[in-house]
Amino acid sequence: MLPHISAVSAFQRRAVEGVLISESDDFKRMAGAQILHKSYTNLTRSLFTVVMAGRVFRRLVATIERLRYNHLLLPHDGSPSYFLTAQLCTKNFHSQERNILLMGPPGSGKTSVGQILSHKLGMPVIDVDDDVLERAWGMPVADKLAEVGGERFLEEEGQVVCNLSASGCVISLTGSNPLHADAMRHLKSSGLVVYLDVDADDIIERLSRMKVNRIVGQGDGMSMRDILHYRKQFYEKWADTRVLCGRGDSVQEVAEKALRVLARYQDSESETYTSTRGQLLRENGYAMDPKFFSDVVVEGLAPNGGLYVPSKGFTKLEPSEWQRLVSMSYPERALAILEKCIHPLDVSPSELRSMVNWAYERNFARGSVAPVKHLTGDQYVLELFHGPTASFKDLALQLMPHLFAHCLPRTCNYLIMVATSGDTGSAVLSGFGNLRDADRERVGVLVFFPEQGVSLAQRQQMTGFKERNARAIGVLSDFDFCQWSIKRMLEDPRLAGHLAVEYGTVLSTANSINWARLLPQVVYHASAYLDLLGDGVLAFGDPIDVCIPTGNFGNAMSAVYAKQMGIPIRHVICASNQNCVVSDFISTGQYDIRGRKVTVSSSPAIDILKSSNLERLIHHVSCGDGGLVRDLFVRFENNRVFTVSDFLLQRIQQEVQASWCTEEDCLAAVWEVHAKTSYIMDPHTAVAKVVADRLHDGSCPLVLCSTAHHGKFAPAVLNALRCPHIPSDPLEQLHTLSTIGGGAQMHEALLKCLRESGRHPHTVCKADFGVLTDEVESMIQDSFLKVK
């Protein structure tokens, strides 16, 4: 019997005491070894145990959720089996069969798909319209709707469904069931809700052909398209998983997709993560337990110093699925893509939808979030600066904090440490500042930035935040020192133990080494291609090139992953400024920073020598050779240089191209583009423009990633535009930019930030690891209560 543990909830204690799922001996050993043998004193004093309690609990909950639904058994030929079996492997639960509930709009094929699933899985099928409602009312559904009207119909329909009792069945719901909350809660408690997301044009065509007249809202002045659009929110709210159907998919094709979705849902153990540096081992030499999405989000860095990547790569969407996304908004695209990348037992579709909508519908100046604009010829600009801090980092960091907070155990505090060369700092402060109050109480953010390596506007953005749990500190060094210091802290077991015991706090990071930071970036590369499809610039399958200002390589790596998911990106072109270690490596295969120092430029976000996400690229092109990656980066850490083989270099160059430009060429590009098109680009985008003009062969459209609004780098831009007088005040600089020919659009959120922040005093520390560590402890002392 476990003693009372204040740091673990009663439900968690009951879970680890009496409801341990006998899923495997490994699971029981994990729970037993890391929870049951701990004494009360150790539990309350050891954050390791507290964190593991939270993680064991999360895995326990996920296991219960998976086992409470039927297991889809796959025969050796790999095809879906013809039966589902219900089983719960615990003496505390009775074995019971669960239902499969097919949900979707009228005309989505629920009845036909239900019949196919019934046949293939050997389960009875229930059609709510025909088998439940019409029998209960003694009349056709259409007659009932005509008799009582839409509002009363929904209520009476819900009352009948609330009395439905079935198990081990395929149940085809009505299109209006999800509009009745009590009915859906009752249904959802009996099984897995599968949303058949069928294209609206397909549905309208079917309904017209079938002359359907029993749809709530039909004939009330709303078009069928409006009805479908209104109902979509309810389908997404109640779904446990989604079948994304392509335009023109047959009923048989939808049924096969549904079987694959069911197989994925029950097989949560298959979607794990691995380190780029190979197998994760305990001190005793045994393999660590599998890492799931929640683990990698919270940990950030793998225990062996590597970066986390999906063990089996990315799911590839079919062309018809991509084409379904063309007409969707950015948040809708993000939800559909991320659902493919995050297992629904890690983050449910309804929870993910809430996070995505909060991130992108509230905090961006434009409904399109990341619009694509034609620049000149075959070149297009992907504008990634319409978020609250005017940087592409907002696209990830308005969402990542919600994923992070969702995955956190409720048993301890977390301090997010971030190294920034400019834009990440304000974006992470803004993103975590938008968390719910309860989450902000247990999550702090500490940003280190090179004091002389950011623009004045960037510094004011970072130092203007006033939250108790958010702080930015200048360091008298470069970005690489800031990033190295954070990585060293994350790998220091003594520091981790001290902060755990004294403050109940765990360190993590929100840099692009964190998987939840990089994953949302995949979306905007896909979205850019979809926008070009929607504008008729190309047909699906036509290739594009993408040119990206490159420093830490996270943005470029996310484009590689978008290509892996099925976006036809031909070349990912990496553009460097004079700090060109990445472009040199991609050209020669040698990564060498011996004797090199960061040169401060007008594009400071890419003033980087140590490019962390290159590790993910090498892991990708080496087909997951963790031993190779480990050897290369251990060599780099010791000698500040490594060289890849000619074969590996060839594989790298098949994925990415690279070049760099001088400061003079960068500023000249700002001038030339404005002179020809009246478009004002920031220096980072100008770096990409120079490199794209050099490497792109003109045989396909090219997308330039515009990673920041030009107003964040006003002095450099005004200098490039040959402004005779450049004001010293950032607000006056923005005003001057707005008066330049072409009517440059100002960024309202940036203007507001600079108006409200002014020049704030902030802490500046010397380039000493011990000093930075002291600042971390000081931040924790100010943010969280000390453990008594």
C-alpha positions, 0 to 999 in steps of 0.5 A, a space after each residue: 500500500 502506498 503511503 500518502 503522497 502530497 505531490 501525487 493526486 488520489 486518482 494517481 495513487 489509486 492508479 499505481 496501487 490497484 489499477 496497473 494494466 497488465 499490458 506487459 511485464 515491462 510496464 509493471 516493472 517500470 511502475 513498480 521500480 520507479 513508484 512503488 518502492 519509493 518511501 514517503 520521504 524520497 517521494 516528497 524530496 525527489 523530483 525524479 520520482 515525482 516526475 516519473 509518477 506523472 509520466 507513469 500516470 500519463 502512460 497508464 491513462 493512455 494504456 487504459 484509453 487504448 485498451 478500453 477500445 477494441 483491438 484491431 488485429 492484423 493478420 500476417 498479410 497486413 490486411 485488416 482482420 475481420 473482427 475486433 476483440 474487446 479486452 481489458 487486461 486487469 482484474 479491476 475492469 470487466 472485459 467488455 466490447 466497445 462500439 465504433 461510432 461513425 460520425 459525419 455530415 449527412 451524405 458522408 457515407 456513414 451508413 454504407 461505410 458502417 455496413 462495410 466495417 460490419 462485414 469486415 470486422 464481424 460486428 453487428 451494425 446499427 443505423 441510428 436513423 433507420 434502426 433507432 429513431 424510426 422504430 422509436 417514433 413509428 414514422 420516417 425521420 423526415 416526417 418527424 422533422 416536418 412535424 415538430 421542426 428543427 429545434 424540437 427534433 434535435 431535443 427529441 432525437 437526443 432523448 431517444 439516443 440517450 437511451 440507446 444501449 449497445 456494445 460491440 457494434 458499428 453504429 452509424 450516427 445521424 448527421 445531427 447527433 453531435 449537435 446534442 451534447 448529452 446524447 454525444 456524451 452518452 454515445 462517446 462513453 460507449 466507444 470510439 467516435 470516428 469522424 468521416 471528414 468528407 469534402 463538402 462538394 462531394 456531400 452536396 452532390 450526393 445529397 442533390 442526387 439522393 434528394 435528401 429532405 431530412 436535414 435539420 436546418 434545410 429549408 430555413 434559409 441556410 444553404 447546404 454549404 452553410 449547414 455543413 460549415 456550421 456543423 463541422 465544429 461539432 464533429 471536430 469537438 466530439 471526434 476521437 479520430 478523423 478519416 480525412 477523405 479525398 475529393 471523390 473517394 469511393 465508399 470502399 476507399 473511405 472504409 479502408 481509410 477508416 480501418 487504417 485509422 482504427 488500427 493506428 488508434 489502438 496501436 499507440 505503442 508504434 508512434 514513439 521517438 528516438 534520439 538522433 544519437 542512437 538507442 537510449 540506455 540506462 546506467 545499467 546498460 538496459 534500454 530505456 522505456 519507449 519515448 512518446 510525444 509527451 515525453 519528448 516535448 517535456 524533455 526537449 533534449 534526449 538523455 544521450 545528448 541527441 535530438 528527438 525524431 519520430 522512430 518511423 518518420 512522418 506519415 505521408 498524405 495522399 495527393 487527394 488528402 492534400 488537395 482537400 486542404 487547399 480550400 481550408 484556412 490555415 488553422 484547419 490545415 494545421 489541425 489536419 496535418 498535426 493530427 497525422 503527426 501526433 497520436 490521438 492518445 497523446 493529444 486528442 483531436 478536440 484538444 488539439 483543435 482548441 490549441 490550434 484555434 487559440 494559437 492562430 485565430 486570436 494572435 495573428 493580424 491576418 486570417 490567412 496567418 502565413 500568406 503567399 505573395 507574388 514577388 517577381 517572375 517565378 518567385 513568391 514570398 511566404 510572409 511569416 511575420 504576421 504574428 504578435 512579435 513580427 517573426 516566423 517564430 510565432 508560427 511555432 511558439 504560439 502553439 508550442 506552449 499549449 502542447 508543452 503545458 498539456 504534456 507536463 505532469 501536474 506534480 512540479 514546476 518547469 523553467 523553459 530556457 531559451 537562447 536567442 539570436 533575436 526573434 525567438 526570445 520575444 516569440 517565446 515570451 509572448 507564446 508562454 505569456 498566452 497560456 492559461 493562468 493556472 499553467 503560467 503559475 508553474 511554467 517560467 521562461 528565461 531568455 538569454 540573448 547576445 547583448 550586442 547581437 540583436 537589434 534595438 527593436 528586438 531588445 525592447 521587445 524582449 525586455 519589455 515583458 513584465 510577467 513574473 515568470 518571464 525574463 530576458 537577460 543579455 549576455 556579453 557573448 554570442 548566440 552560440 555561447 548562450 545555446 551551449 550554456 543551456 545545453 550544458 545545463 540540461 545535461 548536468 545531473 547535479 544541477 538537475 538534482 539541486 533544482 529538483 530537491 530545492 525548488 521542485 523544478 525541472 529545466 527544459 527548452 523551447 529552442 528548435 531542438 524541442 520537437 514541439 517547436 519544430 513540428 508546427 513549422 512543417 505546416 507553413 511549408 505545406 500551406 505555401 504549396 497549397 496556396 499556390 495550388 489554390 491560386 492556379 500557379 501549379 497543379 498538385 505534383 508540380 515541384 517547387 523550390 524553397 529558399 530559407 534564411 538559415 541559422 540553426 537549421 530548424 526552418 530548413 529541417 521542417 521543409 525537409 519534413 514537409 517534403 517527407 509528408 508528400 509536399 513536392 519540394 524539389 530543393 530546400 535552398 539554405 541561405 547564409 550570411 557571412 557566418 556561412 558555416 552551414 553553407 560551407 558544410 553543405 558544399 564540402 561535407 566538412 563542418 568546421 568552426 575552428 578559429 571562426 567567430 560570429 560576425 555581427 550582421 544586419 541579419 542577426 537571426 542567422 548569425 550562428 556557427 553551431 547549427 543544432 538541427 543539422 543533427 536531424 538532417 544527418 540522421 535523416 539522410 543516414 537512414 537513422 544511423 544513430 552511431 554515426 551521428 553520435 560519433 560525428 557530434 562527439 568529435 565536433 564537441 571535442 575538436 570543433 570539426 567533423 567531416 562526413 563521407 562522400 556518400 553521405 555528402 551526396 545524400 545531403 546535397 540531394 535534399 538541400 542546396 546552400 550558398 551565402 551572401 555578403 553584407 553588401 549584397 544583402 543590403 543591395 537586394 533590399 534596394 533592388 527589390 524595392 526599386 523594382 516591385 515597391 516591396 520592402 523585405 527585411 535583411 534575412 529575406 534579402 539574404 534568401 533572395 540573393 542566394 535564390 537568384 544564384 542557385 534557382 534555375 527557373 524551371 519551377 516556382 520558388 518560395 522565399 521564406 520571409 522570416 521577419 517584418 522589415 520594421 524589426 530591422 529598420 536601421 538596416 533597411 533604411 540604410 539599404 533604401 538610402 534614407 538620408 537621415 535615420 532616427 535613433 528611436 525605433 518608433 520614429 524609424 518605423 514611421 520613416 519606413 511607412 513614408 517610403 514610396 510603395 506604402 510599406 505596411 506597418 506591423 500593428 502588434 510591433 508598433 504597439 509593443 514598442 509604444 508600450 515598452 520604451 527602453 527598459 533596464 535589464 540584466 546583462 551578465 558576462 560570458 561565464 557559465 557559472 554566472 548564467 547558472 546563478 541567473 537560472 536559480 535566481 529566476 526560479 527563486 523569484 518564480 516558484 515557491 521553494 520546497 519546504 
